[in-house]
């Protein structure tokens, strides 16, 4: 089985959508040669390996309602990373 990421989904969102559980996150990441912290691009396709733990009730509910979990993860752009790393963005923190 394969699953395609949508905007702002994390690997844990994808494994939850596919299996109804996040228990298989590490195996899912390894099967796709990714880190568990990998931030998927919209449209990126992942294989769902056989043998992952499945919560049938949640998986089937998500499928019936077309629920696609999205945790809001997004990669910062190179420009954003530059400005943060070089102190050009003030987050309002005081010491």
Secondary structure by P-SEA (a helix, b strand, c coil): cbbbbcccccaaaaaaaacccccaaaaaaaaacccccccccccbbbbbccccccaaaaaaaaaaabbbbbcbbbbbcaaaaaaaaaccccccccc
